[in-house]
Amino acid sequence: MPDAAYRHLPWPAAAADLDAPARLRHLVAGALRTGRPLALWREPGAAQPQLLAARSLEAAYTGLPPALDEQAPAGFAFFPFRDSDHNPAFFLPADVRYDLARPEAVAVAPAARALVPNLTAWLGLPTPPVLGWHVSNQPAPPSATQAEYYGLVRTGVAAIAGKALVKVVSSRAARRPLPPGFDPLAAFAGLSAQYPRAFVSLVSVPGVGTWLGASPEVLAEVTADGQFHTMALAGTQPLTPGLLPQEAIWRQKEIEEQALVARYIVDCFKQLRLREYHETGPRTVAAGQLLHLRTDFEVDLRNVPNANSLGTDMLRLLHPTSAVGGMPKTAAMAFLQQHEGYDRAYYSGFLGPVNVVAPGIARLFVNLRCLQVRPTEAILYAGTGLTIDSDPAREWQETEMKMQTVGAVLSFNN
C-alpha cells in the first residue's frame, strides 16, 4: 500500500519530550494493553527498527497474499515450521505503523481508521509500563537432555545409512529461567546492537505467544528493482579470534551439507521451469560468533514469465528448506514428526515484512536463532544438519553454540 494512503498522526505536544525509542515503547504498551498483534523488526544493516500493529487478530490473514508483488497488501508474515490448527500461519496487516527513522508521526491504514480517535488520545497519555506480552496457548515443549539428543542424532544417521534419507535436520528446545525484570524491548535493542547484519525481530500475537530472534538467513526476497533472492546457508563452526572468515577450513561433512541445500534450491527452480538464475558461492560468512557456508541465488524477474507469482511460488516450494527440514522433504518431515519429540511451532518457520518498506518489496527470513518468551522462562531452539558423517557430540555442541546467539539476551534486562 502506498504510504500516501495512510493517515499520519503527529505526536501531540504532551509527547514532545519523548525520544523515538520512548515513543516506540508507548505504542507497544498500547497495542499489548488492547490485545492487538504486533511485530517489531530491524532489517540487516538498518539503523532503526519498524513497528507494525494489526487492528485485531481476526483481521489477520491465515496465509500469504496470492503474489508477492506491489499489489499485495502491506503486512508482516509469521509462519510456523509446520502449519497446523495450534500453529497457524499469520499475515498481520500493517494497520498501524511506526518507523523510528521517521519518528514524528504514526501511520494508520484506511482499514483501521476507526482506531484514530482512541489512538490520538493514547498518544497524549503518559507511558504506562509495558506489560501483557502475549503467551502461547500451547504447553511449553520438553527440554531435550544430552543423551536424548545423542539418540536422535544416531537415529538420523542410521536412517541416512539405510537410504531412507539423504539429509535430515535435527533440533531441540531448551528451557531457561527469565531473569527478574526481563524486558523483551530491551532484549530486542540489545540483539540489534550486537548483530547488525541479522534480521532482528520481536513478534507478539494473542494465543501464539511472543518470539524474539536474530536470523542470518534470507528465505525469499523481492527487491524494488525486480530481483528475487534466496540463499543456501548451512555448515557451522565458531568464529576464531584473529582469523578472517575466508581463511576458515571446512570439513567434508559441512561442505556436503551446504551443497545439499544449494541443490535443493536449484531443484525448486527446475520445478518452475526456471533456468535463468545467477548463483554465487559457496563462500564463508560470519553470523555473530559463528561462521557458515553460503550460496546466493538471484533471478531477474523482469526477464521471467509469470514474474508476479514467482516469489510466492518459490516460497511455497522452498519452505521448509532442506536447511531446516531435510531431503527428500516428505521423508525428512515424516522422520522429524516421529522422532524429534517436540513441537517446533514457529522455530524454523519464516517471518518478515511484505510491502511495508515500499510497494513491491518483500523480505522474508527463516526464523532461526530465536527464543519464545513465556511468563517465567524462555524457550530456546537450535538445530543441526545431519549427514552420514555426523557425530552426536559435535552436533550437540553446535546446538549449544547456536543457542548462545539469542540466549545472550537473557542478560539484556536493564
DODOTI-980064 format. One record per residue: x negated, y, z negated of N, C-alpha, C in turn; residue in three letters. Coordinates in steps of 0.1 Angstrom, whole numbers, plus 5000, padded with zeros to 4 digits. Each point is the difference from the previous one (the first is absolute). Layout:
<gugus>
XYZXYZXYZALA/...
</gugus>
This chain:
<gugus>
499249885000500850125000499150125000MET/500250105009499250125000500150074987PRO/498950074996500050074987501050115000ASP/500350065012501050115001501449964996ALA/500349875001501349954996500250004985ALA/499050014992500149994986500350144994TYR/500650014989500250124993498950014989ARG/499350125000498950014992500450094988HIS/499949944988500450074987498750054994LEU/499950144999498850054993500149984985PRO/498949994994500049984985500450144994TRP/500850004990500550124994498950074992PRO/500350124996499050084993499649934986ALA/500949934995499849934987498849905001ALA/499849955013498949905002498850065005ALA/499850135000498950075006498749964993ALA/500049964988498849964993499649865002ASP/500849925007499749865002499249985012LEU/498849934999499249975012500749885007ASP/499449965012500649905008500149874993ALA/499049954993500249874992501150014990PRO/500150114993501150014990501350005007ALA/500150075011501349995008500349865004ARG/499049935004500249865004500649924988LEU/499450024989500549934988501450044996ARG/500350125002501450054998501049935009HIS/499749985013500849935009500249864997LEU/498849934997500149864996500949984988VAL/499850094990500949984988501550015004ALA/500350095009501450025004500549885008GLY/499249945009500449885007500249884991ALA/499149984990500249894991501250024991LEU/500250124995501150044991501349975007ARG/500150015013501349985007500049865007THR/499049924997500049865005499849985015GLY/499250105006499849995014498749935004ARG/499949935011498849945005499050115004PRO/498749984998499050105005498849935004LEU/499250075009498749955005499150125000ALA/498849984994498950105000498849935006LEU/499450075009498949945007498950115004TRP/498849955002498950085005499349935011ARG/500050065012499549935012498549994999GLU/499349915006498649995000499350135005PRO/499150064992499350125004500850134998GLY/501349994996500850124998499650064986ALA/500250135000499750074987501150004990ALA/501349995005501150014991501049895003GLN/500849964990501049905002501350065004PRO/501049915004501350045003501049924992GLN/501250064997501049934993501349995008LEU/500749894999501349985007500949944990LEU/501250054999501149944992501249985008ALA/500649894999501349965007501150054991ALA/501150045007501250054993500649894991ARG/499949885004500549894992499549875006SER/500049894992499649875004500949955012LEU/501350034999500949965010499750065014GLU/499450125000499650065012498849945007ALA/499349914993498849945006500449905010ALA/499249995010500249895010499549874994TYR/500449895005499549874996499149945010THR/499550085009499149965010499450125008GLY/499049975009499450125007501050055011LEU/499850125004500750055012499749915012PRO/500950015010499849915012498650025007PRO/499550124999498750035007499350114992ALA/498649984999499250104993499650115010LEU/501050085003499750115009500650134995ASP/499950115007500450134995501550014998GLU/500849915005501450004997500449934988GLN/499149934993500349924988500250104989ALA/500849974990500250084988498750014992PRO/499950114993498850024992500249934986ALA/499049934996500249924988498749934996GLY/500149924990498949924994500449865000PHE/499249915006500249865000499449934988ALA/500749914994499549924989500549865001PHE/499149915005500549875004499249894992PHE/500749894997499449904992499149915008PRO/499349914994499249905007501049905007PHE/501149974993501049905006501350064996ARG/500850045010501350064998501049904993ASP/500750054990501049914993501050094993SER/501049944995501050084993499450074988ASP/499149944993499450074988498850085003HIS/499549995013498950095004500450065014ASN/501050095000500550055013499050105006PRO/500150015013499250105007500750135000ALA/499350114997500650134999499350105010PHE/500950095005499550125008500750124993PHE/499250074992500650114992500050135009LEU/501250055002500150125008499350124993PRO/499450095008499350124995501150114998ALA/500849984990501150094996499450134994ASP/499149984990499350114994498549985001VAL/499350105005498649995003499250114993ARG/498849974995499150104995498649975004TYR/499450095007498649985004499150104992ASP/499149944993499150094992499150095008LEU/499949975013499250095009500850125003ALA/501450004998500850115002501050014988ARG/499450054988500749984988501150114997PRO/500250095009500950114997501549975001GLU/500349885006501449975001500349855000ALA/501249964997500549865000500949995013VAL/499849905008500849985012501149904997ALA/501250035005501249924998500649975014VAL/500249875003500549955013501550045001ALA/500550015012501450025002500949904993PRO/499749885000500849894994500150024985ALA/499150084994499950014985500450144996ALA/500750085008500350144997500950014987ARG/500749894997500850014988499150014987ALA/498849965001499150014989499550144997LEU/500150095010499450144999500450074987VAL/501350014996500350084988499349954988PRO/500149864997499449954989498450005000ASN/499549995012498550005002499550154997LEU/500850095005499650144998500050044985THR/501049954993500150024986498849934993ALA/499749885004498949924994498750075001TRP/499750065012498750065002499750114990LEU/501150064995499850114990499949964986GLY/500249874997500049964986498549974995LEU/499850004987498749954995499849855004PRO/498849965002499749875004500149904988THR/500849905000500149914989498949895002PRO/499949914990499049895002500549915011PRO/499049945007500349915011500249864994VAL/501349974999500449874994500949925009LEU/500249884997501049925007499549945013GLY/498749975001499649935013500749885002TRP/500449975012500949895003499249864998HIS/500849914995499549874996500649895008VAL/499349905004500549895008501049924992SER/501149955007501049914994499549864998ASN/498849975007499549865000499149984988GLN/499949884995499049974989498650025005PRO/499150044990498650015004499449875004ALA/499250005010499449875005499049954990PRO/499849865000499049954991498650045004PRO/499150014990498650035003499249875001SER/499449985012499349875003498749994992ALA/499849894994498749974994498949975010THR/498850014996498949975009500149865005GLN/500449904991500149865004501249995010ALA/501150074998501149995010499650055013GLU/499250115000499650065013499049915007TYR/499149944993499149915006500849885007TYR/501049964993500849895006500750045012GLY/500550135001500750055012499050005011LEU/498850054998499050015010499649865005VAL/499849914991499749865005501149945008ARG/501350034996501149955008500050065014THR/499750135001500050075012498949945009GLY/498849984995498949955008500349865005VAL/500749924991500449865004501050015012ALA/500950094999501050025011499350045013ALA/498950084999499350045012499249885005ILE/499449934991499249885004500949905007ALA/501349994996500949905006500750065012GLY/499650115005500550065012501450064999LYS/500550004988501450064998499950155002ALA/498950064997499850145001498650035006LEU/499950125007498750055004499550094989VAL/500850084994499650094989501350034992LYS/499750034987501150044991499550104990VAL/500850094996499650114991500649974987VAL/499349954990500549984987499950134992SER/500950014990500050124992500549974986SER/499850094991500449994986500450134994ARG/500849994989500450124992499349994987ALA/499750124994499450014987500850114992ALA/500349974988500850104991499050074991ARG/500150134999499150084992500950104991ARG/499750014987500850104993499750145004PRO/501150085000499850145003499550074988LEU/499050095002499550084989501150104995PRO/499950044987501050104995500050125008PRO/501250055004500150125007499749995015GLY/500049885005499649985014500950095009PHE/499450085009500750095009499849965014ASP/501049955007499849965014499650115009PRO/500550134997499550115009498550034998LEU/499649994987498550024998499249895006ALA/500549885000499449895006499950025015ALA/501150045006500050035015498950115003PHE/499950104992499050115003498649944998ALA/499849914990498749944998499649915012GLY/501049925005499749925012499750085012LEU/500750115002499850095011498650065000SER/499550034988498750064999498949905002ALA/500249874995499049905000499949935014GLN/501150005007500149935013500550095011TYR/499250105004500550105010500349945014PRO/499449885003500349945014501149904999ARG/500649984989501149904999501450075001ALA/501049925003501450055000500549984986PHE/500150114992500449994986501550024999VAL/500749924992501450015000500649974986SER/501150064997500849984988501550005004LEU/500649885000501449985004500849954988VAL/501150064998500949964989501550005005SER/500649885000501349975006500849934989VAL/501350054998500849934990500249855003PRO/499849924989500149855002498849945006GLY/499250075008498949945007498750024992VAL/499950124992498950024992499150115005GLY/498950014993499050115003498749945003THR/499550045012498849945006498950105003TRP/498849984996498950095002498949935007LEU/499350065010499049935007499150105008GLY/498949945005499050075008499649905011ALA/500750005011499849905011498950055010SER/499149915004499050035010500549965014PRO/501149935002500449935012501250065008GLU/499850055012501150045009500649885005VAL/501349995000500849905006500450045014LEU/500650125001500550055013500050154999ALA/499450075010500050155000500450045014GLU/500950105001500350075013499650144998VAL/499250065009499450134998500850105009THR/499850134997500650105008499650005014ALA/498849965004499650005014500349865007ASP/500949924994500549885007499149884999GLY/499349994989499149884998500649914989GLN/500049875003500349904990498749944994PHE/500049994987498749954994500449894989HIS/499249905000500049904989498649954998THR/499849924989498649964997500149864994MET/498949925002499749884994499050034989ALA/500449984987499150034989500049874991LEU/498849944999499849884992498649984997ALA/499749914991498749984995499750114989GLY/499449954989499850094989498749974993THR/499250114996498949994992499850134992GLN/499350004989499850124992499150095008PRO/500250134998499150105005498850014991LEU/498849975006498850004993499450144999THR/499850064988499450134999498750015008PRO/499950115007498850035008499949935014GLY/501149925003500049935012501150065009LEU/499750035013501050065009500949885004LEU/501350035003500949905004499549925012PRO/499450075010499649935012498849914998GLN/499450004987498949914997500549884993GLU/501349994998500549884993499949875008ALA/499749894993499949875007501249924996ILE/500749945010501249934998499849855002TRP/500749924991499949865001500949955012ARG/499849885005500849955011501549994996GLN/500349984987501449994996500750135002LYS/499450114996500750135002500150045015GLU/499049975008500050035014501149925007ILE/500249884996501149915006501350054995GLU/500150044988501350054994500450135008GLU/499150095002500450125007500349985015GLN/499349915006500249965014501549955002ALA/500449924990501449945001501050115000LEU/499850104991501050114999500050085014VAL/498850025005500050075013500649925011ALA/499849875000500749925010501550004999ARG/500450014987501550004998500650135006TYR/499350114999500550135006500049995015ILE/499049945006500049985015501149915004VAL/500349904992501149915004501350085000ASP/500250094990501250085000500150095012CYS/498950065005500050075012500549915012PHE/499549885000500349915011501549975000LYS/500649984988501449975000500850115006GLN/499550135000500750115006499550035014LEU/499249905005499450025014499250135001ARG/499450034990499250124999498549975002LEU/499450055011498649975003499150134999ARG/500650115000499250135000499950044985GLU/498949964994499750054986498550014999TYR/499650084990498650024998499649954986HIS/499049915000499649934988498650054996GLU/499850044987498750054995499649934988THR/498949944999499549934989499749855003GLY/499849924989500150044986498850084995PRO/500350084990499050084993500350004985ARG/498950034992500250004986500550144995THR/501050004992500550124994500149994985VAL/499950124994500150004985501450044996ALA/500649934990501350044994499850004985ALA/499750124995499750004986498749944997GLY/499949904991498849934996499849875008GLN/500949985010499949885008499750035015LEU/499549905006499750005014500949905007LEU/500550035013500849915008499550015014HIS/500449895008499850005014501250055007LEU/499950095009501250065006499850015015ARG/501149975007500150025015501250085003THR/499950115007501150095004500549975014ASP/501350015001500749985012500850125003PHE/500050055013500750125004500749985013GLU/501250055002500849995012500450145004VAL/499850045012500650135005501449985005ASP/500950044991501449985003500550075013LEU/499250105005500450075012499949915012ARG/499249894999499849915011500749874998ASN/500949994991500649874997501550015003VAL/500649905007501449995002500749984986PRO/501250054999500849994987499150054988ASN/499350115002499250054990500750044987ALA/501350045001500750054989500249884989ASN/500149885005500349894991498749924996SER/498950035007498849924997499550014986LEU/500150114994499550014986500949914991GLY/501350015001500949924992499849855003THR/499949975013499849865005498849944994ASP/498950085000498749954995500149984985MET/500750094993500150004986500749874996LEU/501149965007500749884997499249885002ARG/499250005010499149885003498950004990LEU/499450114996498850004992500449964985LEU/501050054995500349984986500749874997HIS/499549924990498750024993498949955008PRO/498950085001498949965008499249884994THR/499149945008499249894995499150054989SER/499850134999499150054989500749994986ALA/501349995000500749984987500849874999VAL/500349945012500749875000499249885004GLY/499750005013499149895005500449965014GLY/499449895005500349955013500149855000MET/500949945007501150075007501050064990PRO/500650115004500850084991501149914992LYS/500849925008501149934994499449904990THR/499049935003499449904991499450064988ALA/499350115002499450074989501050064990ALA/501150055005501150064992500649884992MET/500249895006500649894993499149954989ALA/498749995003499049964990500050094988PHE/500150135002500050104989501349994992LEU/501149985007501249984993500049884991GLN/499349905004500049874992498950014989GLN/498950065002498849984992499650134992HIS/500450125004499450124994500550024986GLU/501249964997500450004986500650134995GLY/500250105008500650124995500650085013TYR/500850104997500650095010499150125002ASP/499450025012499250125003500850125000ARG/501350005002500850125001499550095011ALA/499550124996499650105010498550005002TYR/499349924992498549995002499849935014TYR/499250055008499649955014501250025009SER/501050084996501050055010499450125007GLY/500850105004499450125006500950124996PHE/499350125002500750124996499450125007LEU/500750115001499550125006501050095006GLY/499650125004501050105006500249985015PRO/501250025004500450005014500750145003VAL/499450075009500550135005500250104988ASN/499249994990500050104989499050115003VAL/498849965003498950095003500450095012VAL/500649935011500450075012500849895008ALA/500950055009500749905008499049925009PRO/500349875000499149915008498849944993GLY/499850034988498949954992500549914989ILE/499449875001500349904990498749944995ALA/499849994987498849954994500449904989ARG/499949875004500449894991498749924995LEU/499949974988498949944994500449874992PHE/499149905000500249884992499950044986VAL/501049954991500050044986499049914992ASN/498750045002498949934993499550094988LEU/499149944992499450074989501150084992ARG/501049924996501250074994500349934987CYS/500950074992500549954987501450044999LEU/500849934992501450034997500050054986GLN/500650114997500150064987501349954993VAL/499949944989501149954992500050084986ARG/501049984992500150094988498749994991PRO/499549884998498849994991498849945006THR/500149965013498949945006499950035015GLU/498849985006499950015015499749865005ALA/500649985012499849875007499050035012ILE/498849944999499050025011500049885009LEU/499750035013500149905010498750005008TYR/499649885005498849995009500049865007ALA/499550005012499949875007498749995007GLY/499849885005498849965008500349915012THR/499450025011500249915011499249884999GLY/500749885001499349874999499749945014LEU/498849955001499649925012499449874994THR/499649915009499549874996498850024991ILE/499350115000498850024992500250074987ASP/501250034996500350074988499649934988SER/499550074990499649954987500950074989ASP/500649914992501050064990499450114991PRO/498749984996499450104991499850145007ALA/499649995013499850125008501350075002ARG/501149925003501350065003500650074988GLU/499849944988500450064988499350134997TRP/498750005002499250124998500550115010GLN/500349975012500550105010501350064995GLU/500949924995501250064994499750094989THR/499149964991499650094989499550135005GLU/499150005010499550135006501150095006MET/501049935007501050085006501050064989LYS/500249934990500950054989499350124993MET/498750015000499350114994500350135007GLN/500350005013500350125007501150074994THR/501249944999501150074995500149984985VAL/499449904994500149984986499350124992GLY/499150075007499350114993501050114996ALA/501250015007500950104997500749994986VAL/499849884994500549984987499350094989LEU/498950065004499450094991500350155004SER/500750025011500350145005501350044993PHE/500050024987501350034993499950144993ASN/499050085004499950134993500350115010ASN/
</gugus>
